[in-house]
Amino acid sequence: LLLGLSTLCGSLIGMFTGLCSKQSIPIKQGEIAIFGVGGCILAGLINDDMKFYVDAYLPIISKINPTSIMVEAMFTLCLHGMTEHFMECIMSLCIWNVVGLLGVIFLIYRRKMI
């Protein structure tokens, strides 16, 4: 479930970037790489202290960063099993996916109308 939602989230981010940006393909790939690496840094995958700083000073970033949500879900699943917090992470990823899917559908519809 977590793997499927994470894969869908990444695919939607790629589609959204591809539809929004009017740049060349290498520029779009760079935008996606920056988004991915930035998310990993803020989730604490590069430096473990960063997660604590983000949680302490900018907790909203931890709630909307899909990488942080995935890391939190895996951490919770490994330590505590299927708990309420794990299900909250899954629901956050579902919300991310629904918003991303609606955004992609809107952008495709807008392109067809132009």
LUMVO-735847 format. One record per atom (N, C-alpha, C): residue number from 1; chain; atom name; x, y, z. Coordinates in pm, 1 decimal. Each point is the difference from the previous one (the first is absolute). Layout:
BEGIN
num; cadena; atomo; u; v; w
NUM; A; CA; X; Y; Z
...
//
This chain:
BEGIN
num; cadena; atomo; u; v; w
1; A; N; 82.8; -119.5; 0.0
1; A; CA; -82.8; 119.5; 0.0
1; A; C; 87.1; 125.8; 0.0
2; A; N; 97.5; 2.3; 89.5
2; A; CA; 89.0; 115.6; 8.5
2; A; C; 83.4; 13.6; -127.0
3; A; N; 49.1; -110.5; -51.3
3; A; CA; 80.6; 1.9; -121.8
3; A; C; -82.6; 48.9; -119.4
4; A; N; -120.8; -46.7; -11.4
4; A; CA; -86.3; 42.0; -109.5
4; A; C; -33.4; 147.9; 6.6
5; A; N; -32.8; 48.5; 118.9
5; A; CA; -31.7; 142.6; 15.6
5; A; C; 122.4; 86.9; -26.2
6; A; N; 116.0; -46.4; 44.1
6; A; CA; 123.4; 75.6; -22.3
6; A; C; 33.5; 6.4; -148.8
7; A; N; -16.7; -111.2; -69.6
7; A; CA; 26.7; -3.2; -143.8
7; A; C; -96.2; 90.2; -75.4
8; A; N; -127.2; -5.7; 36.2
8; A; CA; -99.7; 85.7; -64.1
8; A; C; 29.7; 147.3; 25.2
9; A; N; 41.5; 32.3; 122.2
9; A; CA; 33.3; 137.9; 35.1
9; A; C; 116.6; 50.2; -85.4
10; A; N; 103.3; -80.2; -14.5
10; A; CA; 114.1; 38.9; -82.8
10; A; C; -37.3; 15.5; -145.5
11; A; N; -84.6; -89.7; -49.0
11; A; CA; -44.7; 10.1; -139.6
11; A; C; -81.8; 126.0; -23.1
12; A; N; -86.0; 32.6; 95.5
12; A; CA; -81.6; 120.8; -13.7
12; A; C; 84.7; 126.5; 6.4
13; A; N; 103.0; -0.3; 83.5
13; A; CA; 89.9; 115.4; 5.4
13; A; C; 70.6; 17.0; -134.0
14; A; N; 42.6; -111.5; -59.9
14; A; CA; 63.8; 5.6; -130.9
14; A; C; -94.2; 49.9; -108.1
15; A; N; -123.0; -51.0; -1.2
15; A; CA; -97.3; 45.3; -100.0
15; A; C; -35.4; 146.8; 18.9
16; A; N; -17.4; 40.1; 126.7
16; A; CA; -34.6; 139.8; 29.0
16; A; C; 110.9; 93.8; -46.1
17; A; N; 124.7; -37.6; 26.5
17; A; CA; 112.9; 82.3; -43.6
17; A; C; 8.3; 3.4; -151.6
18; A; N; -21.4; -113.4; -64.8
18; A; CA; 4.5; -4.9; -145.0
18; A; C; -106.9; 85.5; -65.1
19; A; N; -116.7; 5.8; 61.8
19; A; CA; -108.8; 79.1; -57.3
19; A; C; 11.2; 148.4; 33.0
20; A; N; 53.5; 33.3; 116.6
20; A; CA; 9.1; 140.8; 41.9
20; A; C; 113.8; 73.8; -68.7
21; A; N; 114.4; -62.3; -7.0
21; A; CA; 119.4; 66.2; -50.5
21; A; C; 2.5; -4.1; -152.0
22; A; N; 31.8; 111.1; -59.6
22; A; CA; 11.2; 7.1; -145.3
22; A; C; 146.4; -1.4; -44.2
23; A; N; 87.9; -45.9; 86.5
23; A; CA; 142.6; -5.9; -27.8
23; A; C; 33.6; -127.6; -77.1
24; A; N; 127.1; -14.8; -33.5
24; A; CA; 44.8; -122.1; -67.8
24; A; C; 2.6; -116.6; 99.6
25; A; N; 15.5; -119.6; -52.5
25; A; CA; -3.7; -120.2; 83.8
25; A; C; 111.3; -1.2; 105.3
26; A; N; 125.4; 38.0; -32.4
26; A; CA; 102.1; 0.7; 105.9
26; A; C; -32.6; 98.2; 114.6
27; A; N; -61.6; 111.6; -32.3
27; A; CA; -38.8; 96.1; 104.5
27; A; C; -108.8; -61.8; 87.7
28; A; N; -96.6; -67.1; -60.9
28; A; CA; -105.7; -66.3; 77.1
28; A; C; 58.0; -108.7; 90.6
29; A; N; 96.2; -74.6; -51.5
29; A; CA; 64.1; -103.6; 81.6
29; A; C; 74.9; 62.5; 117.0
30; A; N; 62.4; 113.9; -23.2
30; A; CA; 68.1; 70.9; 108.2
30; A; C; -97.4; 49.1; 105.2
31; A; N; -115.9; 49.7; -43.0
31; A; CA; -101.6; 45.9; 95.5
31; A; C; -47.6; -115.2; 88.4
32; A; N; -22.4; -115.5; -61.7
32; A; CA; -44.2; -117.0; 77.3
32; A; C; 110.5; -45.8; 95.8
33; A; N; 124.9; 2.2; -45.2
33; A; CA; 111.8; -39.9; 86.8
33; A; C; 13.8; 94.7; 118.6
34; A; N; -15.0; 129.7; -24.7
34; A; CA; 8.0; 97.9; 109.9
34; A; C; -112.8; -23.1; 99.5
35; A; N; -120.1; -25.8; -51.7
35; A; CA; -113.5; -26.4; 88.0
35; A; C; 25.9; -125.7; 83.9
36; A; N; 52.4; -105.0; -64.2
36; A; CA; 26.3; -125.0; 71.8
36; A; C; 109.3; 12.6; 103.3
37; A; N; 111.4; 60.9; -37.9
37; A; CA; 112.1; 15.1; 93.8
37; A; C; -37.5; 96.3; 112.8
38; A; N; -72.1; 107.6; -35.0
38; A; CA; -45.3; 94.1; 103.7
38; A; C; -91.5; -68.2; 99.9
39; A; N; -89.7; -84.7; -49.8
39; A; CA; -87.6; -74.8; 89.9
39; A; C; 77.0; -95.1; 89.1
40; A; N; 101.9; -65.1; -56.4
40; A; CA; 82.3; -92.1; 79.1
40; A; C; 78.2; 73.4; 108.3
41; A; N; 51.7; 117.7; -34.6
41; A; CA; 73.7; 78.7; 100.0
41; A; C; -93.3; 41.0; 113.5
42; A; N; -118.4; 51.2; -33.9
42; A; CA; -94.0; 45.1; 102.9
42; A; C; -57.9; -115.6; 80.6
43; A; N; -2.8; -120.7; -57.5
43; A; CA; -51.2; -117.0; 72.6
43; A; C; 105.0; -61.1; 91.6
44; A; N; 125.0; 45.0; -9.9
44; A; CA; 104.8; -50.8; 87.4
44; A; C; 73.3; -119.7; -55.7
45; A; N; -10.3; -25.8; -130.1
45; A; CA; 70.7; -114.4; -57.3
45; A; C; 146.7; 29.9; -28.0
46; A; N; 36.4; 125.7; -14.9
46; A; CA; 138.6; 38.9; -23.3
46; A; C; 69.9; 27.1; 133.4
47; A; N; -67.7; 75.5; 85.1
47; A; CA; 53.1; 36.2; 130.7
47; A; C; -112.0; -21.9; 101.5
48; A; N; 19.9; -91.3; 94.2
48; A; CA; -109.2; -34.8; 91.1
48; A; C; -42.8; 114.4; 90.9
49; A; N; 87.2; 96.7; 26.7
49; A; CA; -38.6; 114.0; 82.6
49; A; C; -98.8; 92.7; -71.6
50; A; N; 1.4; -0.8; -133.6
50; A; CA; -87.2; 88.9; -75.7
50; A; C; -147.5; -28.9; 28.9
51; A; N; -36.4; -126.6; 14.7
51; A; CA; -138.6; -34.8; 28.4
51; A; C; -45.6; 62.6; 131.2
52; A; N; 86.4; -0.3; 99.4
52; A; CA; -36.5; 57.0; 129.4
52; A; C; -13.1; 152.0; -8.8
53; A; N; 87.7; 65.4; -79.1
53; A; CA; -11.0; 144.6; -19.5
53; A; C; -128.4; 36.3; -72.8
54; A; N; -30.6; -75.6; -102.9
54; A; CA; -122.5; 27.5; -76.3
54; A; C; -122.2; -23.3; 87.4
55; A; N; -0.4; -108.4; 78.1
55; A; CA; -113.6; -27.2; 89.1
55; A; C; -14.6; 107.3; 107.2
56; A; N; 111.4; 54.3; 47.2
56; A; CA; -5.8; 99.3; 106.6
56; A; C; -39.4; 138.7; -50.5
57; A; N; 54.0; 41.6; -115.7
57; A; CA; -19.3; 137.8; -44.0
57; A; C; -98.5; 16.9; -115.0
58; A; N; -15.6; -102.5; -83.7
58; A; CA; -92.8; 7.1; -113.3
58; A; C; -79.8; -130.7; -9.7
59; A; N; -88.2; -26.2; 97.1
59; A; CA; -69.0; -129.8; -0.7
59; A; C; -93.2; -19.1; -119.6
60; A; N; -44.4; 107.6; -61.8
60; A; CA; -87.8; -13.5; -116.2
60; A; C; 73.3; -66.1; -116.7
61; A; N; 131.9; 21.9; -9.6
61; A; CA; 78.9; -62.7; -106.8
61; A; C; -3.2; -152.0; 15.5
62; A; N; 6.3; -49.1; 122.6
62; A; CA; -3.9; -144.5; 22.6
62; A; C; -135.6; -59.3; -36.8
63; A; N; -103.7; 80.2; 9.3
63; A; CA; -134.3; -49.3; -30.9
63; A; C; -29.3; -1.9; -149.6
64; A; N; 66.4; 88.5; -78.4
64; A; CA; -30.5; 7.0; -143.0
64; A; C; 109.7; -58.8; -88.2
65; A; N; 113.7; -33.3; 56.8
65; A; CA; 109.4; -58.7; -76.7
65; A; C; -26.0; -149.9; -17.1
66; A; N; -23.6; -46.3; -124.7
66; A; CA; -31.7; -142.6; -16.3
66; A; C; 114.1; -92.6; 41.1
67; A; N; 123.5; 43.2; -16.2
67; A; CA; 113.2; -83.2; 42.5
67; A; C; -0.7; -17.0; 151.0
68; A; N; -27.9; 106.5; 71.0
68; A; CA; -6.0; -6.0; 145.8
68; A; C; -113.8; -90.1; 46.6
69; A; N; -111.8; 6.1; -70.1
69; A; CA; -113.9; -84.9; 36.2
69; A; C; 35.9; -147.0; -20.5
70; A; N; 67.7; -31.0; -111.0
70; A; CA; 39.7; -139.0; -26.8
70; A; C; 99.9; -50.3; 103.9
71; A; N; 97.3; 83.9; 34.5
71; A; CA; 100.4; -38.9; 100.4
71; A; C; -66.5; -23.9; 134.5
72; A; N; -90.6; 88.2; 37.0
72; A; CA; -71.2; -14.4; 127.6
72; A; C; -83.7; -127.2; 1.9
73; A; N; -64.6; -31.3; -113.0
73; A; CA; -81.4; -121.9; -7.3
73; A; C; 87.4; -124.4; 14.0
74; A; N; 113.9; -3.3; -69.1
74; A; CA; 89.3; -116.3; 9.0
74; A; C; 57.7; -14.7; 140.3
75; A; N; 38.1; 112.2; 60.2
75; A; CA; 54.8; -1.0; 135.2
75; A; C; -104.4; -53.0; 98.7
76; A; N; -123.2; 48.9; -12.6
76; A; CA; -107.3; -44.0; 89.0
76; A; C; -31.1; -147.5; -20.6
77; A; N; -4.7; -43.1; -125.6
77; A; CA; -31.0; -140.0; -29.4
77; A; C; 107.5; -93.0; 55.5
78; A; N; 126.4; 38.8; -12.5
78; A; CA; 109.4; -85.7; 49.0
78; A; C; 3.8; -7.0; 151.7
79; A; N; -26.9; 111.1; 67.5
79; A; CA; 11.3; 0.7; 146.1
79; A; C; -127.5; -41.3; 72.1
80; A; N; -114.7; 44.0; -50.5
80; A; CA; -124.4; -19.3; 74.8
80; A; C; -102.9; -86.3; -71.7
81; A; N; 24.3; -31.3; -125.3
81; A; CA; -98.0; -77.2; -75.2
81; A; C; -110.7; 90.1; -53.2
82; A; N; -111.5; -61.8; -35.1
82; A; CA; -112.8; 75.3; -56.7
82; A; C; -73.2; 72.7; 112.3
83; A; N; 37.2; 123.0; 23.4
83; A; CA; -64.0; 79.2; 103.9
83; A; C; -82.7; 110.7; -63.6
84; A; N; -61.9; 79.2; 84.3
84; A; CA; -80.9; 112.6; -48.3
84; A; C; 87.4; 101.9; -72.2
85; A; N; 121.8; 21.2; 47.2
85; A; CA; 90.5; 95.7; -64.5
85; A; C; 38.6; -46.4; -139.9
86; A; N; 20.2; -130.0; -16.9
86; A; CA; 29.4; -53.8; -132.4
86; A; C; -116.9; 25.3; -94.2
87; A; N; -121.0; -20.7; 48.4
87; A; CA; -117.6; 22.7; -84.5
87; A; C; -16.3; 149.2; -33.0
88; A; N; 40.8; 88.1; 91.1
88; A; CA; -2.8; 144.1; -30.0
88; A; C; 97.2; 31.6; -113.7
89; A; N; 116.6; -63.2; 1.8
89; A; CA; 97.2; 20.3; -108.1
89; A; C; -55.8; -51.3; -132.1
90; A; N; -66.5; -114.2; 2.6
90; A; CA; -60.2; -54.9; -121.0
90; A; C; -108.4; 94.6; -51.6
91; A; N; -80.7; 53.0; 89.4
91; A; CA; -105.5; 93.7; -42.3
91; A; C; 60.7; 128.1; -57.3
92; A; N; 110.6; 47.2; 57.4
92; A; CA; 67.4; 118.4; -54.3
92; A; C; 50.1; -25.5; -141.3
93; A; N; 55.3; -120.0; -22.5
93; A; CA; 44.9; -35.5; -135.1
93; A; C; -118.0; -11.8; -95.9
94; A; N; -112.3; -51.9; 48.4
94; A; CA; -120.0; -7.6; -84.5
94; A; C; -47.3; 139.8; -39.0
95; A; N; 2.1; 92.2; 93.9
95; A; CA; -39.2; 138.9; -29.1
95; A; C; 95.5; 60.7; -101.8
96; A; N; 130.6; -23.8; 17.8
96; A; CA; 99.9; 47.7; -96.0
96; A; C; -31.0; -52.7; -139.3
97; A; N; -32.1; -128.9; -8.0
97; A; CA; -27.2; -61.5; -129.5
97; A; C; -127.6; 54.0; -63.7
98; A; N; -103.4; 21.9; 79.4
98; A; CA; -125.0; 53.9; -54.7
98; A; C; 22.2; 141.6; -50.9
99; A; N; 68.9; 82.3; 77.5
99; A; CA; 28.0; 138.1; -43.3
99; A; C; 86.3; -0.6; -125.8
100; A; N; 101.8; -85.8; -3.1
100; A; CA; 85.6; -9.1; -117.9
100; A; C; -75.5; -47.9; -122.3
101; A; N; -86.2; -98.8; 17.9
101; A; CA; -78.6; -51.8; -111.8
101; A; C; -96.3; 105.8; -52.7
102; A; N; -64.7; 72.8; 89.9
102; A; CA; -88.8; 108.1; -43.9
102; A; C; 77.6; 109.3; -73.5
103; A; N; 120.4; 31.0; 49.1
103; A; CA; 83.1; 99.4; -67.2
103; A; C; 39.7; -44.1; -139.7
104; A; N; 38.2; -127.0; -14.2
104; A; CA; 38.7; -52.6; -131.4
104; A; C; -120.2; -1.8; -94.2
105; A; N; -114.8; -42.4; 49.3
105; A; CA; -120.8; -1.0; -84.1
105; A; C; -34.6; 141.5; -44.1
106; A; N; 8.3; 95.4; 91.4
106; A; CA; -28.3; 139.5; -35.0
106; A; C; 97.4; 51.4; -105.3
107; A; N; 127.4; -30.1; 14.6
107; A; CA; 98.8; 47.6; -97.5
107; A; C; -19.5; -64.3; -136.6
108; A; N; -34.1; -128.8; -2.4
108; A; CA; -26.4; -66.1; -128.9
108; A; C; -124.3; 59.4; -64.2
109; A; N; -102.9; 23.1; 77.8
109; A; CA; -122.2; 58.8; -52.5
109; A; C; 25.2; 141.3; -53.8
110; A; N; 79.6; 77.1; 73.0
110; A; CA; 32.1; 135.6; -43.5
110; A; C; 79.2; -0.3; -130.3
111; A; N; 92.5; -95.5; -14.5
111; A; CA; 78.9; -9.0; -124.4
111; A; C; -87.6; -36.0; -119.4
112; A; N; -98.7; -85.8; 20.7
112; A; CA; -88.9; -37.8; -109.3
112; A; C; -89.3; 116.0; -41.1
113; A; N; -31.6; 86.2; 93.7
113; A; CA; -88.6; 112.9; -30.2
113; A; C; 73.6; 112.0; -72.7
114; A; N; 133.2; 4.9; 12.6
114; A; CA; 76.9; 109.2; -63.6
114; A; C; 26.3; -30.3; -143.1
//
